[in-house]
């Protein structure tokens, strides 16, 4: 039975906020806010949203109502770049990108040859996302096809919207993590046939990055992406200056790091590249022209000392941007903490991030970067009813600070600067409770 079959009419009440567009462009017209609102949900999707007084007059008196008055209800967070196989190396001390891969990442990913380990990690990973209010994620698996299988299966059981794919990597990596251009293509096609479009799951062609794939593999990845018009593609781009210099030596014919992907047909709608720090204007213009998106990963960029993302130029040129926790170089699954780091990164870059723009990035902005804004990201009728409930009184410090807030924007700013997983009171997927603070863990 489909996840949306025969789900009952239900409703949630609380302070409700969602975005219709980017506040950086449209100001207060970009969002709807109800101090006391009700979201009505039918068959797992949004039916109607409005002030509680109006909605109570039209809803059945016996409707199942989740009452979250005193808390803030937002669309579920969208994490546009995260590595599930790096869960166990989060907070590993002190390296920059290429050394990080050799010292921590590759040894951790080698363990995913064991399907039992992959399944256990996938279950923990999905539960941790939900505990932090994230209902949609674009995630890297490993080179092992079974690692993608495990993550798809875990997300399917939780009815999450998840995008992943087996990593393509046929050079410059340990032998036990190396596939071939032909085998990587064949395994990807088998996974697409089994998982892509199943319930809320989507497949992403996943060349790790240009340095770990041969030209033959990059060519096959671009061909696969082109053959299926609804596939996604995910990779890494211009994260670290040493990495950029290395790619230039590997591909001397390319104008830039981005041009490598372009030459192999890997730019376009539903392609998303993590980091995108060391790009020039021509690169950003090309991303905008092709509809390719960026994932801004502030926590990992700070942790690995990679550099400062230029959000202002991406916006000015019309590039789609979402936000990613990038666990495990990112140090938290919490989108709230990640937004706090985004504010700090942009401060260092001389740019300003309003709280409204930050929460837009984590919801509708992320959905738009994944070309899923017609399905998730806000509470317009027909959207899938994923939402997170945030408690502004979650800690004594937050409660004390909130008492002095005079506006919604100020309260949102406090949430993203002082909030973490403790601020998440509940997470709902397709209108149904998926995680609730204080509830016993699932069997």
Secondary structure, DSSP 8 states (H G I E B T S, - for coil): --TTTT---EEEEEEEEEESS-HHHHGGGGEEEEEEEEEEEETTEEEEEEEHHHHHHHS-TT-EEEEEEEEEEEE-EEEEEEEGGGGGGTT-----HHHHIIIIIHHHHHGGGSHHHHHHHHHHHHHHHHHTTEEEEEEE--SSHHHHHHHHHHHHHHT-EEEE--EE--SSS-GGG---HHHHHHHHHHHHHHHTTSTTEEEEEEE--GGGS-HHHHHHHHHHHHHSTT-EEEEEES--HHHHHHHHHHTTTSSSHHHHHHHTT--STTEEEEE--S--HHHHHHHHHHT-EEEE-HHHHHHTT-----HHHHHHHT-EEEE---TTTS--S-HHHHHHHHHHHHHHTT----HHHHHHIIIIIHHHHTT-TTTSSS-STTSB--EEEE-TTSSHHHHHHHTT--SHHHHHHHHHHH-SGGGEEEEEETTEEEEETTS----
